[in-house]
Amino acid sequence: MSVTVVGSIAFDAVKTPFGVRERMLGGSAVHFALAASFFDEVRVVGPVGDDFGPEHVAVLADRGVHTDDIERVPGSTFFWSGVYGWDLNDRETLDTQLNVFANFEPKLSESSRASDVLFLANIQPDLQRQVRAQCAEARFVALDSMNLWIETARTSLIKAISEVDCLILNDAELRQLTKEPNLVLAARKVRGWGPRVVVAKQGEYGAAMVTEEGFFALPAFPLETVVDPTGAGDSFAGGFVGYIAAHPHEPPHHELLCRAMAYGTALASFNVEEFGTERVARLSSDEIHDRVAELGRMTRFIEKPLTLRG
Ligand code: AMP
C-alpha cells in the first residue's frame, strides 16, 4: 500500500526570533512526505524548476520517498517567504511565488494513482481536484489548505473539500472558510459539505478533531526548544494520515483516528525543533514511539468519585 501526496515542493526563506534561513528545502508536500515516510511508502507529485538539485531530491529519497512523479519543468521552483515574531503561532507571509506551479497539470503515474490513501496538501484547489480525480480508488483522502486559497479560490476550494473524507485546517482558517466563529459549528458545517472528519490545527495549543462519533483533542507536545514552526502543520498531517495508511485493513474509525492524532502531534513536535526539514530528515522510529508514549502518559487522567458540595 502507499500514500500519494500532491502539494508544494518549495524553497523557503524563513526568519524566526531564533535564526534565519535564506533558502531551504520546504513545501507542504515535502514536509508531509518526510513525516509520512515513517508509516508507509510515499509518492510525491508536483513540479520543480531547474534550480532543484539532486541534493534536494536526496532528502526525500534518503527516507525512501518515491520521487518519480516529481516533474522537472523549465523555470524556478515554488518560493515562499515568511517571518515569525515571539508568538510563533502568528506568522506573516512576505512572498509567495508559484513559479513552475503556475502552468502545472498533474499527470500521475499508474503507481501514484493506485495508492489507497491520498493527501491533497496545500496548493491551488484546482490542482488538488485534478489529482483527486486521478485517484478515484483511494479509500481515504484528506485535504489541507490555507488563507490564500480561501481568499482567492473559495468556490473551487469548497468543491475540493466536498470530494474528500477529511479536512485538516488551521483553526483560524476553518473559521475564515466557514464564516463560523465557533469551532464545533464550523466543523459541523464542513461535515455538511462532505468530509466525515474535520481536524483543526491549533499551533502550540495542539489539535482538535470532530468525527461522526464525537470530539477529541490533544495538546501540542510541550517543548523547551521551538526554533521554526514552518511545516509543523504538514508534518502533523504526515503523521496523522501516515498512521491511517499503516492500517490498510482497518477502517478509519474514531478510536484509530485518535491514535493517528497522537502520531501527528509527535511528528509536528519534532519538526519545530529545528529549521525546515532538518530535524525530521534525521529522526528515528524509536524517538517517535517514545514521544507518543510520553504524550499518552501526559494526557491520561483517572477519574475518581468525589461528593461535591451543593
Ligand atoms: P505549514 O507551516 O505546515 O503551514 O506549511 C509551511 C509550508 O507551506 C512551507 O514550506 C511553504 O513552502 C508552504 N507554503 C506556503 N504558502 C503556500 C501556498 N500558498 N501554497 C502551497 N504551499 C505553501
Boltz pocket constraint, residues with backbone or C-beta under 6 A from the ligand:
constraints:
  - pocket:
      binder: B
      contacts: [[A, 7], [A, 8], [A, 10], [A, 11], [A, 12], [A, 25], [A, 26], [A, 27], [A, 28], [A, 31], [A, 79], [A, 80], [A, 96], [A, 122], [A, 123], [A, 124], [A, 146], [A, 148], [A, 229], [A, 230], [A, 231], [A, 232], [A, 233], [A, 234], [A, 235]]
      max_distance: 6.0
